[in-house]
Amino acid sequence: MSKQTKNGISAEEFDRIFDEGEEDILPYLDMNSIRRPGLESKRVNVDFPVWMVAALDKEARHLGVTRQSLIKLWLADRLQSHG
């Protein structure tokens, strides 16, 4: 006997719906419990000189991203290249 989810379908039924790709699976998911293992966030504070913030903002505007996104992209790139 297959176990029912909170939304009343079994894992096998969920897999079938997903595999067929003809029905939206979002109603069967609890979006409040979704986690990204290894990608959890931790807030950190970093003080930058004013000139650096201005340069970051200029580059972020040029690329059409936020300052935070730019910093994350650059840090990830640097960490991956030295990992």
Secondary structure, 3 states (H helix, E strand, C coil): CCCECCCCCEHHHHHHHHHHCCCCCHHHCCHHHCCCCCCCCCCCCCCCCHHHHHHHHHHHHHHCCCHHHHHHHHHHHHHHHCC
